[in-house]
Amino acid sequence: MAKTPAIGIDLGTSYSCVGVFQHGKVWIIANDQGNRTTPSYVAFTDTERLIGDPAKNQVNMNPSNTVFDAKRLFGRRFDDLPVQSDMNHWPFDVVSDSGKPKIKVDYKGESKYFSPEEISAMVLMKMKEIAETYLGGQVSNAVVSVPALYNESQRQAIKDVGTISGLNVLRIISEPTAAAFAYGFDIRGQGDQGERNVLIFDLGGDALDVSVLAIEDCIFEVKSMAGDLHLGGEDFNIRLVNHFVRQFKRQHRKDLSVNKRAMRRLRTACEAAKRTLSTSTSASVEMESLFDGIDFYSTITRSRFEELNEDLFRSTLKPVERALRDSKLDKGQVHDVVLVGGSTRIPKIQKLLQDFFGGKQLNKSVNPDEAVAYGAAVQAAILNGDRSEAVQDLLLLDVTPLSLSIESADGMMTTVIKRNTTIPTRQTHTLTTDSDNQSVVPVWVYEGEGAMTRDNNLLGKFWLTGIPPAP
């Protein structure tokens, strides 16, 4: 009996996508509705649980029990500022459970509490089912993508999601690195290109990832990664929502932000308007009986949308600058700038990026919604033992996304392995003991870029023993 292929999953904040490598190529698998991407939504009703398109389709009728954006809570504490900010825009309740965020919903007449990992596991199970329907057999192994700058606790959350959903996660792959595989497969059909320096610009629903790679034949060498874990399409949606809330208040002297259902309807309309503005210069927002029986009709121009998000759009260039600086490449040495993620369809973002690279034509050869799942599927095939010619010689040289440091006596970070160091690696750092005749030293290991350990993520602790006592 033939071995069931491993699958690649892009578990996105807004949408998820699944692919499989078979017969020498990647197939992106459509869901029950025939869509190649699935909304990362889970809804709870008095009678059933809905996932994907059915969940999103009923969100306006059931906003308090329809959960989305669960990935924005991964590895977070309840009192983290980004969590508190997001809670102001979510129609569902998030509560603290020993300092960790839990999502509260009503399901079959009872209050239920779910961790973000449990909600995302439901989405992952749906993606697994989609693949199994297509392949006609049980799927056990997968490669799952994460934003490039996820720390260890956030990556562990993804592994936990896999365990809950019944999947063995073969590897966690960074989203821009996965997208680079999709780009690499695309250019392989164009003959020998020599070594090419490529910048992947991946702007999705909640995060911006930038990665610089050197690609030659079958070797993909990551030079650097940078990003912003709280900048994406959802943030642009929020700016639009706030704009119309203010407009409604001016026109009708009523604050519709107090009504969850009205806010959910407005958010859905704003997401649609944002998509329209990528291809048209204006979009209409029309809702009957939005709040207190008041109909709401308005328009938004592309230029006004750009004004509302000007600071956010411009801030997308900061990780680009950081990634180039860490890669020790000048912008003129970049051969291709590859666009990935649905938010790269926004014309202003494309214009800012093109201007930054001196008018360089941006590469749109990969499908921005599917590229990450495509690359994850390629990596899954390699790790699952596929020996077909298309993947057998592929080699990925990755880097550490965050610096690894140890705590010194004054609570400062002493960096041992700098961010964007090619792995595997070995580094040596010499330290002295802080007191006379000390024979044991506790070593606390952290990841992150903060100067103080309190600003970084603790990975673990070990004891260095057998030190010869000395005055």
Buried (B, 14 or more C-beta within 10 A) or exposed (E): EEEBBBBBBBBBBBBBBBBBBBEEEBBBBBBEEEEBBBBBBBBBBEEEBBBBBBBBBBBBEBBBBBBBBBBBBBBBEBEBEEBEEBBEBBBBBBEEEEEBBBBBBBBEEEEBEBBBBBBBBBBBBBBBBBBBEBBEBEBBBBBBBBBBBBBBBBBBBBBBBBEBBEBEBBBBBBBBBBBBBBBBBBBBEEEEBEEBBBBBBBBBBBBBBBBBBBBEBBBBBBBBBBBBBBBBBBBBBBBBBBBBBEBBEEEBEBEBBEBBBBBBBBBBBBBEBBBBBBEEEBBEBEBEEBBEEBEBEBEBEBEBBBEBBEEBBEBBBBBBEBBBBBBEBEBEEBBBBBBBBBBBBBEBBBEBBBEBBEEBEBBBBBBBBBBBBBBBBBBBBBBBEBEEEBBEEBEBBBBBBBBBBBBEEEEEBEBBBBBBBEEEEEEEEEEEBEEEEEEEBEEBBBBBBBEEBEEBBBBEEEEEEEEEEEE
